[in-house]
Amino acid sequence: MPTSLFGSIIFGPIHSRRLGVSLGVNLLPATGKVCSFDCIYCECGYNAERRGGKLPAKEEVIAALDQKLQQMASEEKPLDVITFAGNGEPTVHPDFAEIIDATIRLRNRFYPLAKVSVLSNSTRIDRLDVFAALNKVDNNILKLDSVFQETVDLIDAPNQENFNVDNLIENLAAFRGNLIIQTMFLRGEHNGKVVDNTTPKEVEGWLDALKKIKPRQVMVYSLDRPTPEQKLQKVSKEELEQIAAKARELGFYVTVS
């Protein structure tokens, strides 16, 4: 099955398996992808296949969100969460922090009970403006697919030369618990190499990282949509529950989807 892009700034609302009724916000091009990772499981495809387009201006984003929330509120439609996701990494937008501030104001006006969520790959949390903005949202959802550099290089394929997993874990811990860790578990093959972050070594390392990071929640999930790498396998719900149980034994609140 082919991967696909989100074709507009605002998309949905959709029913998210993790967040409920979610209105999506795409800060990346509608006709291309911009991301600091090149994950082999990304539903938007590989970066090289999706080049093109420009980032929407912050004024466009705010106006589009304002219009959609006004429409939904006037029609008394339900909304659980406003979610920043889309065609790549939302925090690469140069006005990310200002857009978050505007989103919170609009949320408070139209849907004060709704949450603001950001799905991020964690690569830019070392930036002070991004760090501060993520601390303001209700659901600061940050990726940690492995604690081993070789595995991250294989699964997530960072395109930053200085990306280092140990530094990432330190930066995640700096949130002092005000974050949700999201981990994609999968196995298979990519470029002739075995892909598997469910091994005992991987899981134990991941658990050790959770002890350092101390997130308020952990989201564990596996493949549910088309992926650019065809030789990947979904991890069963039963196996995900076994991994989650190990984290729960350490006192973490863990959801499985």
Secondary structure, DSSP 8 states (H G I E B T S, - for coil): -------SSEEEEEEETTTEEEEEEE-S-SSS-B-S---TT-TT--GGGS-------HHHHHHHHHHHHHHHHHTT----EEEEESSB-GGGSTTHHHHHHHHHHHHHHH-TT-EEEEEE-STTTTSHHHHHHHTTSSEEEEE---SSHHHHHHHT----TT--HHHHHHHHHTTTT--EEEEE-EEEEETTEEEES-SHHHHHHHHHHHHHH--SEEEEE---S--SSSSEEE--HHHHHHHHHHHHHTT--EEE-
